[in-house]
Amino acid sequence: MTYFEIIDINFIIIFFIILFLNIIILKYRFKIAQSLKIIDIPNERKIHKEPTPLIGGLGFFITLLIL
């Protein structure tokens, strides 16, 4: 059995649904973080210069919940 025989159309459809949802969630992550008030504001101890959303893995978690 080859690798391409294992992958069927359902796997491909699910993969693209997950990819699409992650792109949408990551595109709006800063707006989501602002509304939830979970943004890291830089100060003298931080390396980053701009406010950074603290919801890095949330997009993947939400996508898994939807599926």
Secondary structure, DSSP 8 states (H G I E B T S, - for coil): --HHHH--HHHHHHHHHHHHHHHHHHHTHHHHHHHHT-EE---TT-S-SS-EES-TTHHHHHHHHH-
